Amino acid sequence: MKRIALLVLIAVHVTLAHAQAPVPASPKSVEPPPTERGAQSASVTLAIRPWGDVFVDDKPYGISPPLKTLNLTPGKYTITIKNSTYESRTETVELKTGDKHAIRHAFTDERPSSGAARKGY
């Protein structure tokens, strides 16, 4: 019974988390780039709302959530988060062995101002 209750709770949580924007009907299964066994790595933690397709150097990596962490070898990467309803978010990171980087992004309907100059600046 506890297991069924837990599954129902998870299903409700996932449903509510994705209620704001449609999730792709059948996301492609994507294999993350392999890291050599024993290779040093760095991590990028993802906190994306409501959801986003994750691309590392233009290669699909998965959908966040459920994808929460990218384990990458040290180097420079361009990470793009796409949602079919909103503008994409792109961030370039340079990771060293053991680095822990976080990308937090909430897709919203709000757009930044047109860049008009403010008085006094």
DOPALUM-387121 format. One record per residue (C-alpha): residue number from 0; residue in one letter; x, y, z. Coordinates in Angstrom, 3 decimals. Example, Ala and Ser with C-alpha at 12.3 -4.5 7.8 and 13.67 -1.06 7.14 Angstrom:
% DOPALUM-387121
+-------+------+----------+----------+----------+
: lumba : kepa :        x :        y :        z :
+-------+------+----------+----------+----------+
:     0 :    a :   12.300 :   -4.500 :    7.800 :
:     1 :    s :   13.670 :   -1.060 :    7.140 :
+-------+------+----------+----------+----------+
This chain:
% DOPALUM-387121
+-------+------+----------+----------+----------+
: lumba : kepa :        x :        y :        z :
+-------+------+----------+----------+----------+
:     0 :    m :    0.000 :    0.000 :    0.000 :
:     1 :    k :    2.800 :    2.413 :    0.860 :
:     2 :    r :    4.386 :    1.800 :   -2.526 :
:     3 :    i :    1.124 :    2.566 :   -4.359 :
:     4 :    a :    0.633 :    5.730 :   -2.306 :
:     5 :    l :    4.169 :    6.824 :   -3.126 :
:     6 :    l :    3.616 :    6.206 :   -6.856 :
:     7 :    v :    0.371 :    8.199 :   -6.769 :
:     8 :    l :    2.133 :   11.054 :   -4.947 :
:     9 :    i :    4.926 :   11.097 :   -7.533 :
:    10 :    a :    2.413 :   11.048 :  -10.405 :
:    11 :    v :    0.523 :   14.013 :   -8.902 :
:    12 :    h :    3.772 :   15.938 :   -8.354 :
:    13 :    v :    4.935 :   15.358 :  -11.945 :
:    14 :    t :    1.514 :   16.299 :  -13.320 :
:    15 :    l :    1.447 :   19.565 :  -11.370 :
:    16 :    a :    5.040 :   20.412 :  -12.259 :
:    17 :    h :    4.315 :   20.108 :  -15.976 :
:    18 :    a :    0.853 :   21.717 :  -15.968 :
:    19 :    q :    2.131 :   25.149 :  -17.051 :
:    20 :    a :    3.585 :   24.185 :  -20.427 :
:    21 :    p :    3.206 :   21.178 :  -22.684 :
:    22 :    v :    5.929 :   18.566 :  -22.548 :
:    23 :    p :    6.969 :   16.961 :  -25.829 :
:    24 :    a :    4.774 :   13.933 :  -26.480 :
:    25 :    s :    7.562 :   11.466 :  -27.076 :
:    26 :    p :   11.030 :   12.776 :  -26.287 :
:    27 :    k :   13.839 :   11.065 :  -28.141 :
:    28 :    s :   15.989 :    8.755 :  -26.114 :
:    29 :    v :   19.339 :   10.472 :  -25.892 :
:    30 :    e :   22.609 :    8.966 :  -24.778 :
:    31 :    p :   24.857 :   11.390 :  -22.933 :
:    32 :    p :   28.367 :   11.692 :  -24.317 :
:    33 :    p :   30.456 :    8.934 :  -22.768 :
:    34 :    t :   33.147 :    9.847 :  -20.264 :
:    35 :    e :   36.177 :    7.645 :  -20.100 :
:    36 :    r :   36.206 :    5.257 :  -17.173 :
:    37 :    g :   38.295 :    6.785 :  -14.425 :
:    38 :    a :   38.375 :   10.190 :  -16.145 :
:    39 :    q :   38.146 :   13.222 :  -13.906 :
:    40 :    s :   34.840 :   15.049 :  -14.188 :
:    41 :    a :   32.921 :   18.154 :  -13.266 :
:    42 :    s :   29.184 :   18.528 :  -12.749 :
:    43 :    v :   26.481 :   20.965 :  -13.777 :
:    44 :    t :   23.322 :   20.874 :  -11.670 :
:    45 :    l :   20.105 :   21.829 :  -13.482 :
:    46 :    a :   16.994 :   23.413 :  -11.977 :
:    47 :    i :   14.701 :   24.136 :  -14.934 :
:    48 :    r :   11.002 :   25.054 :  -14.723 :
:    49 :    p :    8.640 :   23.987 :  -16.102 :
:    50 :    w :   10.872 :   21.889 :  -18.414 :
:    51 :    g :   13.544 :   22.248 :  -21.062 :
:    52 :    d :   15.425 :   20.242 :  -23.675 :
:    53 :    v :   19.107 :   20.283 :  -22.700 :
:    54 :    f :   21.819 :   20.592 :  -25.348 :
:    55 :    v :   25.562 :   20.459 :  -24.699 :
:    56 :    d :   27.552 :   21.901 :  -27.615 :
:    57 :    d :   24.433 :   21.557 :  -29.832 :
:    58 :    k :   24.040 :   17.840 :  -29.017 :
:    59 :    p :   20.809 :   16.721 :  -27.290 :
:    60 :    y :   21.425 :   15.521 :  -23.754 :
:    61 :    g :   17.901 :   14.982 :  -22.364 :
:    62 :    i :   14.942 :   16.778 :  -20.804 :
:    63 :    s :   15.143 :   18.575 :  -17.455 :
:    64 :    p :   13.372 :   17.601 :  -15.305 :
:    65 :    p :   13.890 :   14.676 :  -14.817 :
:    66 :    l :   17.521 :   15.315 :  -15.864 :
:    67 :    k :   19.124 :   17.106 :  -12.910 :
:    68 :    t :   22.881 :   16.713 :  -13.347 :
:    69 :    l :   25.338 :   16.787 :  -16.233 :
:    70 :    n :   28.612 :   14.977 :  -15.540 :
:    71 :    l :   31.180 :   16.310 :  -17.969 :
:    72 :    t :   34.908 :   16.065 :  -18.437 :
:    73 :    p :   36.811 :   19.321 :  -17.842 :
:    74 :    g :   36.579 :   21.797 :  -20.717 :
:    75 :    k :   34.548 :   24.625 :  -22.214 :
:    76 :    y :   30.896 :   23.914 :  -23.064 :
:    77 :    t :   27.922 :   25.784 :  -24.456 :
:    78 :    i :   24.793 :   24.596 :  -22.657 :
:    79 :    t :   21.428 :   25.520 :  -24.167 :
:    80 :    i :   18.032 :   24.934 :  -22.583 :
:    81 :    k :   15.089 :   25.014 :  -25.017 :
:    82 :    n :   11.342 :   25.023 :  -24.412 :
:    83 :    s :    9.034 :   25.166 :  -27.435 :
:    84 :    t :    6.891 :   27.851 :  -25.778 :
:    85 :    y :    9.649 :   30.265 :  -24.674 :
:    86 :    e :   12.964 :   31.781 :  -25.757 :
:    87 :    s :   16.004 :   29.543 :  -25.282 :
:    88 :    r :   18.577 :   30.086 :  -22.531 :
:    89 :    t :   22.259 :   29.609 :  -23.431 :
:    90 :    e :   25.201 :   29.643 :  -21.061 :
:    91 :    t :   28.880 :   28.998 :  -21.744 :
:    92 :    v :   30.837 :   27.360 :  -18.924 :
:    93 :    e :   34.465 :   26.421 :  -18.518 :
:    94 :    l :   34.776 :   23.505 :  -16.136 :
:    95 :    k :   37.816 :   22.229 :  -14.294 :
:    96 :    t :   38.176 :   18.876 :  -12.554 :
:    97 :    g :   35.871 :   18.758 :   -9.534 :
:    98 :    d :   33.944 :   21.934 :  -10.441 :
:    99 :    k :   30.275 :   22.093 :   -9.507 :
:   100 :    h :   28.269 :   24.583 :  -11.539 :
:   101 :    a :   24.524 :   25.281 :  -11.321 :
:   102 :    i :   22.112 :   26.472 :  -13.979 :
:   103 :    r :   18.759 :   27.646 :  -12.641 :
:   104 :    h :   16.172 :   28.928 :  -15.068 :
:   105 :    a :   12.424 :   29.427 :  -15.025 :
:   106 :    f :   10.825 :   29.940 :  -18.430 :
:   107 :    t :    8.244 :   32.727 :  -18.146 :
:   108 :    d :    6.183 :   34.941 :  -20.428 :
:   109 :    e :    7.988 :   38.029 :  -19.131 :
:   110 :    r :   10.517 :   39.451 :  -21.550 :
:   111 :    p :   13.361 :   41.789 :  -20.595 :
:   112 :    s :   12.830 :   45.447 :  -21.400 :
:   113 :    s :   13.741 :   46.585 :  -24.898 :
:   114 :    g :   17.014 :   47.973 :  -23.598 :
:   115 :    a :   15.905 :   51.579 :  -23.445 :
:   116 :    a :   18.381 :   53.681 :  -21.518 :
:   117 :    r :   17.398 :   54.690 :  -18.021 :
:   118 :    k :   17.732 :   58.278 :  -16.897 :
:   119 :    g :   20.915 :   58.932 :  -15.008 :
:   120 :    y :   22.857 :   56.107 :  -16.629 :
+-------+------+----------+----------+----------+
